[in-house]
Amino acid sequence: MSRAESLPSGGAQHGAAGTVRGLRRAMIVAVVGSLLVASLLGIVALLGGDFGDLQIRIVLTTLVVAAFGTTALCHLAVVTRAVRVVGLAGIAASIGAAVCALLLIWRDWMSDTGPEEGLFKSLTVFTVLAISLAHANLLLLLAERRAPVIRAGLAATLLAIAIVAVMILLPVLTDGAIPGTDDGWYWRWLGVAGIVDALGTVALPVLALVLRSRPDPAPVATTPAAPGGGQDSVRLVLDLPAGLAARLSGHAGGGALENAVLDAIDRGLAAAGPPPPAGPPSARSGPDPARSTPDVPGS
């Protein structure tokens, strides 16, 4: 089954999806390549006995690239959806964390003087944001599910993720002023939020599989037409058999699929002719054989 939606920007969406697929492939190649380089350097160091400062920096750099690629894959999962702003924010946080980490790895600690504390603090902030947003973006893949328990659980889990991130960052940003001399309740509430976070992370995908049904009921909504149009447009979502979808793709000839669907519907309606006139059921359906009796002479 395939889904065809009559959206005005179908060509742009197909182009965006292709770009995202290319970025995902690049991130996968970067992650795998970085892990291979780190592994090979480790093997060479163990066998050759030479593992100096340069080798350590190279290994750490490859691990940073691998971590960046992993979180970027999570963020790219939603950049073509309605919640794309969360994915873009996550990519920005991952880039910030990677830049701070690389600056710390390759600085000359013997002679350079600078805001090391600021770099460490920035690295911590960007890392927490990147991981939290990656976590949230993976769960946001369930945002289109209509089951009430999924939607409520998703909202609660996302709130828990945000609370955990904020409670981790507050002591860093305030240099310990928060929680200050707290007697432990701050960390207890952090633990509660973490438990809710973990529960939602484990339970939501399982519930989504158990409650798997038709994703969304086909929405039919009237929206304003484009400027200059005399009628409103109707957004219709259809589930098509694979064979019919393939025929429509061939009919599209590389163009937008929704245009091919509209053309096929228009041609089909034109071939079918005008609809039958409205009227009482008896006038449209003709005589009922079960209730009509022939005229019998002499009766």
N, C-alpha and C positions, 0 to 999 in steps of 0.2 A: 504494500500500500504506500502510496505517496501522497503528499499534501500539496495542493496548489492554492495559492492565495492571490486574489486580485488586488495587488498593491501597486500604486502608481510608480514606485521607484524600484521595480523588480530588477532591472538591469544593474542599477547601482548596488543593490543588495548582493547580487551574484558576484559582482566585482569585489565587494568587501569580503565576502566569504572566501574567494580565491586568495586574496591578500592574507587573510588570517591563516588559511591552510599553509601558505608559504612560510609565514612566520613561525608556525608551530613546527614545521619540518626543520627550520633553521635552529630553533631552540633545542629540539631533540638531538640534532647533530652536535650542537655546542655542548650539551650535557654529556652525551656519550663520548665525544672527543676529549673533553676535559677530564673525565674519569679515567679514560685510557691513558692519557699523558701522566696523570698523577700516579696511576698504578705502575706504569713503566718506569717512572723515575724512582719510585719506591723499590722496585725490583733491582734496578741498576745500583741503587745506593746499598742495598743489602748484600748484593753479590760483589760489588767493587769496593765496599768499605769507605767510599768517599761521599759524604753527605754533608756539604757545607752550607753556608748561609744562602748562596744563590739557589741551590737545589730546594732548600726549605721555602724560599720565596716563590719559586716556580710552582711547587706543589700547592702552596696556599692559594696562589693565583688561580690555578686550575679548579681548585675546590670552590673558590668564590664564583667563577664562571658557571660551574655546574649548579651551584645553589641558585644563582640568578636565573639560569635557564629553567630550573624546576619550578620556581615560583612564577616565572613569566608564563609557563604553560598553563598554570592554574588561572592566571588573570586573562589569558587569551580565550579561555573557555566561554566567556560571557561577553566579549567585545562586540559580537554581532547581535546581541539581544537587547531588550529594553533597558536592562540594568548595566549597560556598557560603561557608564560613568564609574562604577565600582571597579571594573576591570582596568580602566585607564588609570585610576588612582593607584591601584596595586602595582601596575607597571612602573609608574613614577617612583613609588616607594622602593621597589626592587632596584631600580637604577641608582637611587640615592644610596641605598645600602651597599651596593657593589662599588660605587665610586669611593665611599668612605673606607671600605675595607681595603681596596687597592692602594689608596693613599697611605694607609697605616702599614701595609705590607712592604711597600717599596720606598718608604722614607728612610733617610740615613739617620739612624738613631744615635750615632756617635757624634754627629756634628750639627744636625738640624735642630733648631729650636722653634717651637711653634705651639699652637693650641691643641696639644695632644688630648687634653681633657675634652675639649669641644668636639674633636673627631670621634672619640670613643662614645661620647654622649649622642652625637648624631648617628653613629653606627647603630647604637642600641635602639634609638627611636625608629629609624628607617627599617631596621630588621623586624622589630615587633609589628610595625604597620604592614610590612610586606607579608609576613607570615599570617597575620590576622586576616588581611584582605584576601590572601590566597585561600585560606580556610573558608571564608565567607563566599568567595566566588564559586568554589566547588559546590557548596550547598545551594547557591542561587540557581544552579541547574534544575532544581526542583521547583522553582518559583512559578512555573506554569501549571503545576498540578492543582486541581480544583478540590481535592478532598479536604474537608475542613480540618481534620487532624493533621494533615501534612502542612497546611498553611499556618495553623496555630503553632505547631512544633517548630517550623522554620523561623517564624517571628521570634519565638522564645530563644532559640539557639543563636540567632544573629544578635539578639540583645545581649546574651551571655558572652559572646565573642567580643563585642564592643566593651562590655564591662571589664572583662579580663585584661584587654589591651590597655584600657585607661588606668586600671589599678596597678598594672605593671609599670606604666610610664610615669605616673605621678611621683613616686619616690625618686626616679632618675631626674626628672625635670626640676624638682624642688630640692635636690640635694639632701633628701631625707627629711625635709620639713614635714612632708606628708608621708607616712602617718605620724611622724614625730615620736612622742613617748607613748604611743598607743599600747594598750596592754595585750594586744594580740587579736582584737576583734577585726581589725583591718584585714589581716591575713586569713582569718577564718572566713570572712565574707568573700575574699578572693578565692578561697578553696571551694566555697559553695558555688560561685559563678563558674569555676573550672569544672565542677562535677556536672552542672547543667549543660555546659558546653560539650563535654565528652559524651553525655547521654544523648543529646540531640544529634551529635555527629555520628554515633553508632546506630541510633534507632531510626532516624529519618530515611536513610537509604533502604533499610530493611522494610519499613512501612511502605515506602514507595513501590518496592517490588511486590509486597503482599497485596497492596490495594491497586495494583496496576489495572487500569481499565482504559477506555478511550480517553486520551489526554484532555482535550478540551471539547465541550460541546460546540458545534459549529456556530460561531457567532454571526448573526445577521444584523447589521447596524446601519442606519442611514446617516451618512456624513455629508457635509456640504460639498457641492460639486466645485470643480475648478472654475476660476474666474472666466466668464463668458459662456459657461454651460447653462442650459435652461432647466436641467433636471438634477435631482439629487443622485448620488451614486450609492450603491449598496455593497458592502464588504461581505463576501461569502467565502467560507472555508469548506473545501470538499476533500473527502478521502476517495481517491481514484484507484481502480485496479492497476496493477503494474503494466499490463498490456496497453490499456488506454492511455496511461501516462506516457509510455514510450511513443505511442502514435502522436500524442500532442507535442512531445519534444521534437519529433521529426517534422511535424507541421510547423513548429516555430522556426525551424531552419537556423538555429543559432541565436534567434532573437529572444525577447522576453516571453516566458511561458504563459504569463497571464494574458498577453495579447493574442496568443494562439487559442487560449481557452475562450476568450470573448468572441473571436472570429468564428470558432466552431459552433458556439451557441447561437450566434447570429445567423449563420448559414442553416443550422438545423431548424430554427424557428421559421425562417423564410421558406424552407422546403415543406414544413408541416402545414403551412397555410394559416389563415386566421383561426382563432379559437372558436368553438361552437357557441352560439348565442346563449346567454343566460336566460333561465326561465324555470317554471315549475318542473319537478322531476318527471311528471307524467308527460309534459310537452316534449322533453328531451329524449326520454327513453322509449317512446312509442307505445303501442298496445302491449299489454301483458298477456302472454299466451296462457298463463295459468288461470287468469280471471275471465278471459274472453271465451264465449261459446258460440258455435255456428248457429245460424238460423235454421231451424228444422221445420219443414212444412207441416202444418196441422197442429203445431204445438201451441 
